[in-house]
Amino acid sequence: MISDDQYRTSTQYRLFSFPSSQALLAKRTKANAHSRAQLPDETVYLTVDEEVELVDYYVGKLWDLCRLFKVPSHVKVNSFPVSLTQATATSFLLRYYLTETPLTTHPKHMILTALFLSSKTENHFIPIEYFKAQLPVSVDSSQLTSLEFPLSSGIQFSYTVHSCLRPLWGFGLELLALIDEGALDYEKSSVRKIMDEARQWGQESLRTDAQFLYTPPQIALACIFHYNEELVREFLKIKFAVASVSWSVGENDTVRLENGQEDPAERLIGVVVACDGLITERLEVIQTRSKEDEHLLVKGIDKKLWQCRKVLDAQEASGDTPKRKASSQEEREAKKPKTSE
């Protein structure tokens, strides 16, 4: 559970996993600088935070579409549907805007293609005519298909999405099995309630940066931990078979075994706590924001983006597109012809 070796061999881990929040911010800042460089110096472009807020707003719109389509569920536990199609579409959108910005493609156009493409990659293809018929507005087929290649290219053709939803399902089954064995002293009804809440929280966590900073099992455990800390601690105690460990964290925030080695269960708890904190902090910002405040925020961002898009379109129409400004010495060096050594 700590090394998560199988996940760490995946393309998702290689392309869309970051060692820290700072590294993730650097990735977004680089994309932001690229868009900023296409505009005249006096043009005020969006900040990285404004781009994140705009994309998040349209993640919400994407989820509205999922409810509209009643996208099919791969996993059902206690009648709570977990839609992998929705999870995949969300990840596609967030991955795309790590390297691209709303100046390239507005997220209001990309959400339709993200959902359409994810329905195919999750083996629940929605015929295009049926897809169009369900939309509240009329769209042309080309509006969906023309963006499939840019989206695919933006996510580096990495269509497989490992989310926290499957691990959550698996942990739920394992917890119930441990109760049957007598290893956990919990009522099944209580654990089912905790898992229902954790799965809902896991679904909400998809719109945070957790998927870029933690592994799917770590996020899944964080979602359970959010609702019942002791259940996770007891579960890990059993899994790591460390019955003698005291779960109180000392001054150095590390629990060590008698032979001096760090207790792996407590180490994982530290990761889970950090993950839960990141998810909680972001979702509190989103969920405590009123609809009116959200509308005003996005309206202001959209207005600024529209002005930038207008300037860029005028430049392209006149053929007066400025040369892109090199943002760093590394980029200038990268453009030099490579010579064989």
C-alpha positions, -999 to +999 in steps of 0.1 A: +000+000+000+029+023+006+051+016-024+020+009-047+044-007-071+018-017-097+004+018-100+038+033-102+045+014-135+014+030-151+014+057-177-008+078-154+019+078-127+047+086-152+029+115-170+004+129-144+020+124-110+039+151-093+062+150-063+048+181-047+023+209-050+051+232-061+060+209-090+023+208-101+022+246-099+053+249-120+036+228-147+006+251-148+027+282-146+047+271-177+014+266-197+002+300-184+034+317-195+031+301-230-003+316-235+007+349-220+036+351-245+012+350-274-003+383-264+010+418-265+028+428-233+001+453-223-026+426-224-037+414-190-040+376-191-055+352-165-035+341-135-029+305-129-054+305-100-080+321-124-074+294-149-079+267-122-111+283-110-125+285-146-118+249-153-132+238-120-164+257-128-168+237-160-160+205-142-192+212-123-210+217-156-195+184-168-210+167-138-244+183-146-241+167-181-233+133-165-265+135-145-284+145-176-271+115-195-274+092-164-240+078-173-239+041-165-222+028-134-195+002-134-195-003-096-224-003-072-221-009-035-252-004-013-271+012-042-246+041-043-235+045-080-199+052-088-195+064-123-161+057-138-172+075-170-177+107-150-143+101-132-126+096-165-141+126-182-131+148-152-095+135-153-093+141-191-104+177-186-080+183-157-051+166-174-056+186-206-054+219-188-021+210-172-004+217-205-030+238-223-050+269-211-085+283-217-069+307-243-063+276-265-097+260-260-124+272-237-135+245-213-171+251-221-163+235-255-141+208-242-165+193-216-187+178-243-158+161-260-143+149-227-176+132-218-181+118-253-145+104-254-146+090-219-178+071-227-158+053-254-127+046-233-148+032-205-167+009-229-200+026-226-201+043-259-229+068-265-239+070-302-233+106-314-268+112-325-282+101-292-256+121-274-266+153-293-303+146-287-298+146-250-280+180-249-300+211-238-286+230-268-281+221-304-246+212-314-230+200-346-213+166-347-181+184-357-181+203-325-176+170-307-153+152-330-131+181-340-118+184-305-111+147-299-076+148-314-066+180-295-079+165-263-062+131-269-030+149-278-033+171-247-036+141-224-007+124-244-031+096-256-032+083-221-068+071-219-066+048-189-076+066-157-069+051-123-092+069-098-098+063-061-132+048-069-122+012-075-099+011-044-128+025-023-150-003-036-123-029-028-116-015+007-153-016+015-155-053+006-123-061+026-136-042+057-168-062+056-148-095+052-127-086+083-159-080+103-171-115+092-138-129+104-140-112+137-109-091+131-128-059+132-153-051+160-177-029+140-214-032+129-217-039+092-244-013+089-220+013+104-192+004+080-216+005+051-227+040+061-191+051+064-183+037+030-213+054+013-201+087+027-165+080+017-175+071-019-194+104-022-164+122-008-142+103-032-164+114-061-160+150-050-123+146-046-119+141-083-121+178-089-091+185-065-054+181-071-053+149-051-052+128-082-019+145-093-002+142-059-013+109-044-019+073-055-055+060-059-053+038-028-039+066-007-068+089-018-093+061-011-080+056+024-081+094+030-118+094+020-125+067+046-103+085+072-123+117+067-153+100+082-138+075+106-101+078+116-101+048+139-115+025+113-085+032+090-060+029+118-074-005+129-075-016+093-039-007+086-029-023+119-043-055+107-029-052+072+006-045+084+003-070+112+019-046+138-001-053+169+023-038+193+024-003+178+011+027+197-008+049+173+000+081+191+024+101+171+055+113+190+074+146+189+091+136+156+058+125+141+073+090+136+065+057+153+094+032+152+095-005+159+117-022+184+144-028+158+145+009+150+127+008+117+099+032+109+065+017+113+051+015+077+015+017+089+021+050+107+040+063+078+011+056+055-012+073+081+009+105+077+003+104+039-034+098+044-037+127+068-020+150+043-042+138+015-073+143+035-062+178+044-056+188+008-090+174-004-109+190+026-093+224+021-101+226-016-137+212-013-145+236+015-136+265-008-158+251-035-187+241-014-189+271+008-190+295-021-225+307-029-239+303-064-240+341-067-203+344-057-193+316-080-212+333-109-196+366-103-161+351-100-164+331-132-181+360-151-151+382-143-126+356-154-145+349-186-147+386-194-109+389-191-104+357-212-128+371-238-107+403-241-075+382-245-092+360-271-103+390-290-068+405-291-054+371-302-080+367-329-073+403-342-036+395-344-042+363-363-066+380-387-041+407-395-012+383-396+005+403-369+011+375-345+041+384-323+069+360-320+066+339-289+089+352-261+113+326-248+103+322-211+136+307-200+171+299-209+162+262-210+135+268-236+159+287-258+185+260-255+159+233-263+152+250-297+188+248-308+196+220-333+209+189-315+243+177-327+256+141-323+283+137-298 
